[in-house]
C-alpha cells in the first residue's frame, strides 16, 4: 500500500517503494513473502492458517497459491546454497546421519526424510529407506569422515567405501541396554554396560571441555574393560538361537551384544578422539521438527513440494547454526541475496 502524505504547502509526497517491491497496483514485498515461508517451514503452520495469520496481523489478503509460490521461489533461490551445504558436509571430518518417516505424494505414501548434519550444517532430502536414496544427496558416496548414526545396517554398508569409520550412537545403545535390564531383571551385565558407557560419555565431555584430543588412558581403559566384560557376560547369559542369521528371531539383547562384540571400535571410537560425538543427538534434533510438521499439517500432496520445504529447512537450519536470525536470512533470500555459509571445509 502506498503511503501518501500532504505537507503544509499542499504538496503530496509518496515514499519510494522498498527494495524488492514491484511498482504495481497491488504489491507484496519480500518481508511478507519471507514471513509466509517462515510460518510454513520453520513454525510448521499449515498453509490455510498461514494465510489467515498474515491477513489478521498485516491486513494483506493472500491466497493459498500465493503461499505455495513463496515456497517455490524460496527453494529456487536457495538451490545453490543447498548444494554448497551438501558439499561442505561431504568434506567434513565427522557427520551425523538419521532418517524419519513422512507421508508425501497424492496417495500419502510412506516416504523417508534423510538428514545429514554437522555442528555447522544441515541437509535434508526425501526418498525411500534404501541405499540408493541415501546416495541420492551425494554426501555418503564421497564422504571420507566418521559417520555417526544409529545401528541401522545401511550406515555400515561397504558401499560407502570412502568413510574413515563409524560411531554407533551411544544414546541408542544405552536405551537398548535398558531394555535388556527390564528383560533380565536379575542380570548384572546390562547395568554394568550402562554404567561403563555413561562413564565414558561423561569422561568424553570432560576431556573435550579441557581441550584434550582423547579421554586420558587412565580414565578410559578401566571403563572400556568394564564394558567389554559386561558384553562377554551378556553373551554367555543369552545364547544364540540356532538357525539362519537373517530369519531366526533371537532373544532380547543377543543382537545388541553381538554388535558390541563384533563392532567394538564402532561403539567406543569416541573414547579415543574427542572430535567424534558419542551420540547422534545432533541428527535426532535435526529431523524431529519434520515429525512435528506432519502432526500439525498432515501429509504433503507433492514430493517436489516436500523437497522444496526440505531444501528451505536446510538453508534455515544451517544459518541458525551460524547465529543468524531465520526471518532475516529468509528476507535476504527473497531479495535475491541468499546468505551463504562460510566454506571452511573447502578451503585449501
C-alpha positions in Angstrom: 0.0 0.0 0.0 1.4 3.4 -1.0 1.9 5.9 1.8 0.9 9.4 0.6 1.3 12.4 2.9 0.5 16.0 2.3 2.7 18.7 3.8 1.6 22.1 4.9 2.3 23.6 1.5 -0.3 21.3 0.0 2.2 19.1 -2.0 1.5 15.4 -1.8 4.6 13.2 -1.2 4.8 9.5 -2.0 7.5 7.4 -0.3 9.6 5.2 -2.7 8.8 1.5 -2.6 11.2 -0.6 -0.5 13.7 -2.9 -2.3 12.1 -5.9 -3.8 8.6 -4.4 -4.0 7.3 -4.2 -7.6 5.6 -0.9 -8.8 2.1 -2.3 -9.4 -1.4 -1.6 -8.0 -1.1 -4.4 -5.5 2.5 -5.2 -4.5 3.7 -7.6 -1.8 7.2 -7.2 -0.6 9.9 -9.6 0.3 9.4 -9.4 4.0 5.8 -10.7 3.8 6.9 -13.4 1.4 9.6 -14.3 3.8 7.0 -14.4 6.6 4.9 -16.9 4.7 7.9 -19.2 4.2 8.9 -18.7 7.9 5.5 -19.7 9.2 5.1 -22.7 7.0 8.6 -24.2 7.1 10.0 -23.1 10.4 7.0 -22.7 12.6 5.0 -25.6 11.0 1.9 -23.6 10.4 -0.5 -25.1 7.8 -0.9 -23.1 4.6 -4.6 -22.1 5.3 -3.7 -20.9 8.8 -0.6 -19.1 7.5 -2.9 -17.2 5.1 -5.3 -16.3 7.9 -2.5 -15.3 10.2 -1.0 -13.0 7.5 -4.4 -11.4 7.0 -5.0 -10.9 10.7 -1.6 -9.5 11.5 -0.7 -7.5 8.4 -4.1 -6.8 6.7 -2.8 -8.4 3.5 -5.3 -10.8 1.9 -3.3 -13.6 0.2 -4.3 -16.9 -1.3 -3.1 -20.5 -0.7 -1.5 -20.2 -4.2 0.5 -17.2 -3.0 1.9 -19.1 -0.1 2.9 -22.0 -2.3 4.5 -19.6 -4.8 6.6 -18.2 -1.9 7.8 -21.7 -1.0 8.7 -22.5 -4.6 10.6 -19.2 -5.0 12.5 -19.6 -1.8 13.6 -23.1 -2.7 14.7 -21.9 -6.2 16.7 -19.1 -4.7 18.3 -21.3 -2.1 19.3 -24.1 -4.5 22.9 -23.1 -4.9 23.3 -22.7 -1.1 21.8 -26.1 -0.5 24.3 -27.6 -3.0 27.1 -25.8 -1.1 25.8 -27.1 2.2 25.9 -30.7 1.0 29.4 -30.3 -0.4 30.5 -28.9 3.0 29.1 -31.8 4.9 30.7 -34.2 2.4 34.1 -32.6 3.1 33.6 -32.7 6.9 35.6 -34.8 9.3 32.5 -36.0 11.3 28.8 -36.0 10.3 25.7 -37.5 11.8 23.0 -39.2 9.7 19.4 -40.1 10.5 16.1 -40.6 8.9 12.4 -40.4 9.8 9.2 -41.3 8.1 7.0 -38.8 6.3 3.8 -39.2 4.2 4.1 -37.5 0.9 2.6 -37.6 -2.6 -1.0 -37.8 -3.9 -1.6 -41.1 -2.2 0.1 -40.2 1.0 2.7 -42.9 0.7 5.2 -43.5 3.4 8.5 -41.9 2.5 11.7 -41.2 4.4 13.4 -37.9 5.1 17.1 -38.4 5.3 19.3 -35.9 7.1 23.0 -35.3 7.3 24.4 -32.9 10.0 27.5 -31.4 11.4 27.8 -28.8 14.1 27.6 -26.1 11.3 25.5 -27.5 8.5 22.2 -29.4 8.0 20.9 -31.1 4.8 17.6 -33.0 4.2 16.3 -35.0 1.2 13.3 -37.1 0.5 13.4 -40.8 -0.6 12.9 -44.4 0.5 14.8 -46.2 3.2 17.3 -47.6 0.7 20.9 -47.4 -0.1 20.0 -45.6 -3.4 18.0 -42.9 -1.6 20.9 -42.5 0.9 23.2 -42.0 -2.0 20.9 -39.5 -3.9 22.0 -36.5 -1.9 25.6 -37.1 -3.0 27.0 -37.0 0.5 27.7 -40.6 1.6 29.2 -41.7 -1.7 32.1 -39.2 -1.3 32.1 -38.8 2.5 35.6 -39.6 3.9 35.0 -38.8 7.6 33.4 -40.5 10.6 29.7 -41.5 10.2 27.7 -41.1 13.5 24.4 -42.9 13.3 22.1 -45.4 15.0 22.7 -49.1 14.3 20.7 -49.2 11.1 22.7 -51.6 8.9 22.7 -49.3 5.8 25.1 -46.8 7.5 27.6 -49.6 7.9 27.3 -50.8 4.3 30.6 -51.4 2.3 29.0 -49.2 -0.5 30.3 -46.2 1.5 33.9 -47.2 0.6 35.5 -43.8 1.5 34.3 -43.4 5.1 37.0 -43.4 7.7 34.9 -45.2 10.3 31.6 -45.4 12.1 30.4 -44.3 15.6 27.2 -46.0 16.7 25.1 -43.7 18.8 25.8 -44.4 22.5 22.4 -43.0 23.5 20.6 -45.6 21.4 22.8 -48.3 22.9 22.1 -47.2 26.4 18.4 -47.4 25.7 18.9 -50.9 24.3 20.7 -52.0 27.4 17.9 -50.6 29.5 15.5 -52.8 27.6 17.9 -55.7 28.5 17.8 -54.7 32.1 14.0 -54.9 32.0 14.0 -58.2 30.1 16.6 -59.8 32.6 15.9 -58.0 35.9 18.3 -60.2 37.9 21.2 -59.9 35.5 24.2 -57.6 36.3 25.7 -57.2 32.9 23.1 -54.7 31.5 23.6 -52.3 34.4 27.4 -52.8 34.2 27.4 -52.0 30.4 25.3 -48.9 31.0 27.5 -47.7 33.9 30.7 -48.1 31.8 29.2 -46.4 28.8 27.8 -43.5 30.8 31.2 -43.1 32.4 32.9 -42.9 29.1 30.4 -40.3 27.8 31.0 -38.2 30.9 34.7 -38.5 30.5 34.4 -37.5 26.8 32.6 -34.3 27.8 35.2 -33.6 30.5 38.1 -34.2 28.1 36.6 -32.0 25.4 36.0 -29.2 27.8 39.7 -29.4 28.8 40.7 -29.3 25.1 42.1 -32.8 25.2 42.2 -34.9 22.0 41.2 -38.0 23.8 40.0 -39.3 27.1 43.1 -39.9 29.3 44.1 -43.6 29.2 43.9 -43.8 33.0 40.3 -42.9 32.8 39.4 -44.6 29.6 40.9 -48.1 29.9 39.2 -49.2 33.1 35.8 -48.2 31.7 36.5 -49.9 28.4 37.5 -53.0 30.3 34.3 -52.9 32.3 32.2 -52.5 29.2 34.0 -55.4 27.4 33.4 -57.8 30.3 29.7 -56.8 30.5 29.3 -57.7 26.9 31.1 -61.0 27.3 28.9 -61.8 30.4 25.8 -61.0 28.4 26.8 -63.2 25.5 27.4 -66.1 27.9 24.0 -65.5 29.6 22.0 -65.0 26.3 23.0 -67.8 23.9 22.3 -67.5 20.2 19.2 -69.3 19.0 20.4 -71.8 16.2 19.2 -71.1 12.7 19.8 -68.8 9.7 21.1 -65.4 10.8 18.6 -63.3 8.9 15.5 -65.2 9.7 15.9 -66.6 13.2 14.4 -64.5 15.9 16.9 -64.0 18.8 16.4 -63.5 22.5 16.3 -59.9 23.7 19.7 -58.3 23.7 21.5 -61.0 21.7 22.0 -59.0 18.5 23.0 -55.9 20.6 25.6 -57.9 22.4 27.0 -59.3 19.1 27.2 -55.8 17.7 29.1 -54.6 20.7 31.5 -57.5 20.5 32.0 -57.6 16.7 32.0 -53.8 16.2 33.6 -52.7 19.4 35.6 -50.0 17.7 32.3 -48.6 16.2 30.8 -48.4 19.7 33.8 -46.8 21.5 35.5 -44.8 18.8 34.7 -41.6 20.5 36.7 -42.6 23.6 40.0 -42.1 21.6 39.0 -38.9 19.7 37.1 -36.1 21.3 36.2 -34.7 17.8 33.8 -37.7 17.4 30.5 -37.3 19.1 29.5 -40.2 21.4 25.8 -39.7 20.5 23.8 -38.8 17.4 21.6 -36.3 19.3 22.5 -33.5 16.8 20.8 -35.6 14.0 17.8 -36.5 16.1 17.2 -32.9 16.9 17.6 -32.1 13.2 14.9 -34.5 12.0 12.4 -34.1 14.9 10.7 -30.9 13.6 9.7 -32.8 10.5 7.5 -35.1 12.6 6.1 -32.1 14.3 5.1 -30.6 11.0 3.4 -33.7 9.8 1.4 -34.0 13.1 0.2 -30.4 12.6 -0.2 -30.2 8.8 -0.7 -33.8 7.7 0.8 -35.2 4.5 2.1 -33.1 1.6 0.4 -33.7 -1.7 3.6 -33.5 -3.8 7.1 -34.9 -3.4 8.5 -31.9 -5.2 6.8 -29.5 -2.8 8.1 -31.7 0.1 11.7 -31.5 -1.2 11.3 -27.7 -1.6 10.4 -27.4 2.0 13.3 -29.7 3.0 15.7 -27.5 1.0 14.4 -24.4 2.7 14.8 -26.2 6.0 18.5 -27.0 5.1 19.0 -23.3 4.4 17.4 -22.1 7.7 18.9 -24.7 10.0 22.4 -24.1 8.7 22.0 -20.3 9.0 20.8 -20.7 12.6 23.8 -22.8 13.4 25.8 -19.8 12.4 23.9 -17.5 14.7 21.7 -16.0 12.1 18.0 -15.0 12.5 15.7 -17.1 10.5 13.5 -14.2 9.3 16.5 -12.1 8.3 18.0 -14.8 6.1 14.7 -15.5 4.5 14.2 -11.8 3.8 17.6 -11.7 2.2 16.7 -14.8 0.2 13.6 -13.2 -1.1 15.6 -10.1 -2.2 17.8 -12.5 -4.3 20.8 -12.2 -2.0 20.9 -15.5 -0.1 23.0 -16.0 2.9 25.9 -18.4 2.3 27.7 -20.4 4.9 31.5 -19.9 5.3 33.2 -22.7 3.3 36.0 -23.6 5.8 35.9 -27.2 4.9 36.6 -26.4 1.2 39.5 -24.1 1.9 42.8 -25.2 0.5 
